[in-house]
Amino acid sequence: AAAVAAAAAAAIEADSNGLRLLAAADDEFLAPQSIAATGCLLGGIADSSAGNIVIRFPPCAQGLAIFNGGTYAMSNAAGTALAEVTLTPQFKGITVVRDPAGAILAALQTTSASQAGLSGLTTNSFVAYGARPRFEGQPPSFAVENVNLYPWVLATRPGGMMTKHITLSWAAAGGWSAPAFTLNWFMGLGPLQYKITAADGTGAALGRKSSGLHEVSVAQGMDAGVCLCATYMVPLLIYEIPDNTN
């Protein structure tokens, strides 16, 4: 009982610290990140190489309703459409990210073999696939509409009733890298608010809410497509297991 109470107190403190962080200026948290030699998940869309950028997109339906699907458009700070995400309702369905012309840029799919699990105690993962290799010689995993898709990022939610974070690992020649980023989210009414921190402790992104939308400040060099996909993978991971209530 004491351990549970201590964990709850720590979670409340983390939320308080997080909400204070979200009220701060971007440059108080964000720090330049390194762009991979192979570029970014969505190619040149939402390019952050020249400096911090902002992307906006709607939150998906929460709870089990998330698997009713829906299409959600991402724009830049000026309101220019950059991409759209179409959630696929069924378990193991493929969520697709397209550019404004309809070309497939990326896809999301669970690694789970079944929906068995118990109230948030089960560790589960989603993979974000890109339409080009993450590294030289990488084979595709599957194709959608004749577009080959290659593993790029593994998003993992550790089991635990108090878990409010996911880790993000890069695809590499020997498998998955050690976690390169951690996304921590904070309590409060949606849309989801969060921070993404690199393994070296520097700030990579801040996810706030603005007029009912996700508004994500992305650090220079951070992959904005990864931020977009990670935002949607959080509820996908939480509600993938039917009896998950936390």
Disulfide bonds with the S-S distance in Angstrom:
none
